[in-house]
Amino acid sequence: MPGRNSPLMPAFCRDCDTRTQSALCPACGSARIIRHPELFSACIAHIDCDAFYASVEKRDRPELRDVPVIVGGGRRGVVTTCCYIARLYGVRSAMPMFKALALCPKAVVIKPDMAKYVLVSRQIRALMDHLTPLVQPLSIDEAVLDLSGTEALHGAPPAITVNRLARQIENAIGVTISVGMADNRLLAKLAAERGKPRGFCVLGSEAASVLAPEPVSLLPGVGPAQVRRLQNLGITRIGQLAALSDRAAGQNLGDEGPALAARARGEDRRAVHTGREVKSVSAETTFDSDIFSPAALEPYLWRLCEKLGRRLNEQEVAAAGIVLKLKTAAFVSRTRSRQLCNPTQLPETLFEAAKTLLAREADGTAFRLIGIGASPLCPAHLADQGDLADSATPRRAARQAAIDSLRQRFGNQIVTRGIAARRGLPKTPASK
């Protein structure tokens, strides 16, 4: 394999696919030349749409091209996403809207149009499906592709095939993507984050040295709690984590330690599956004004449990545990969880479990948001089976199936529980 400074380094022009060793493309004059020793051998591609919702809105409103755009709710809501111009002002996803507008007062705020975004996502997915049958969607704007063995079919290495896809999406659909290429899913994802927007990055045998100085929070799945735990051990950089032996990782970080250290070394054996990996299912809503009492919170919680039950059914999974999420008026998040005795999809079972958690937290604190999630998940066929000591659950499941059937035919309001009809509760909460 030629060295990184070798004139024989594999390279091509991103604007016309011409293979070249020049600084400028001899065919089109572009300076967008991508080079890497493993450019033509990497076959896993991670594709991430750039500021997806905002990009779709700018596509449909060209006058906003050079304007900061925020997609999100009202002043009490949060930023769903924002364009890269708004990010220059410090605006970030999940930021409270009032803070975002304080940072960028001239931003144009647009309410999310999920139906439109889903349509665009499906158009992009259709283009991906033409390249390989191994496409695994990860979210509405993100997917991973395995292009092993496709070079003969497309007449080009996977990197050039995916680069053509990037141009096709930009020209035909009007949004841009960033691409990460590697030999495994983890490195492909990390590569896709480098050089956005319109990025194209390859991570290969040099990955360990490239990632070593990066903070451990860069690794997927390493959240704030894990970061604090690692910091207590004196580990703040990926290289420090990667240096742990399996024994040391297990002793210091528990059963997950060796796998975490392996990820820090860039190791990942996951295959690309055609179905989306569902790790949790949730629903949440932000109130128009702060709520203090459990009695006022419970109707919202019930509605969210109904929505969560539908989503579990649609995704063919069941809740083996629940997670209650609350956000105070001061934007302090509280998350509480519990395991369930038996997996469920039933709103009333979810509600009874969540209500117990809510009662412990509703201590007079003012809350601006409530959410309910299901995690861990298990297969749907394990849900609500009942046993000799519980003959009521199968009957409740049958009753819920009948209610769902009626709602599909006549609308969600055809059957309503009394708790959901309490005065002041909107018919359909503004929830996610």
Secondary structure, DSSP 8 states (H G I E B T S, - for coil): ---TT-TT--EEETTT--B-SSSS-TTT----EEE-TTTTT--EEEEEETTHHHHHHHHH-GGGTTS-EEEE-STTSBEEEE-HHHHTTT--TT-BHHHHHHH-TT-EEE---HHHHHHHHHHHHHHHHTT-S-EEEEETTEEEEE-TT-HHHHTS-HHHHHHHHHHHIIIIIS--EEEEEESSHHHHHHHHTTT-SS-EEE--TTHHHHHTTSBGGGSTT--HHHHHHHHHTT--BHHHHHT--HHHHHHHHGGGHHHHHHHHTT-------SS-----EEEEEEEEEEE--HHHHHHHHHHHHHHHHHHHHHTTEEEEEEEEEEEETT--EEEEEEEEEEEE--HHHHHHHHHHHHHHH-SS--EEEEEEEE-SEEEGGGTT--BTTB-HHHHHHHHHHHHHHHHHHH-GGGS--GGGGSTT--SS--B-
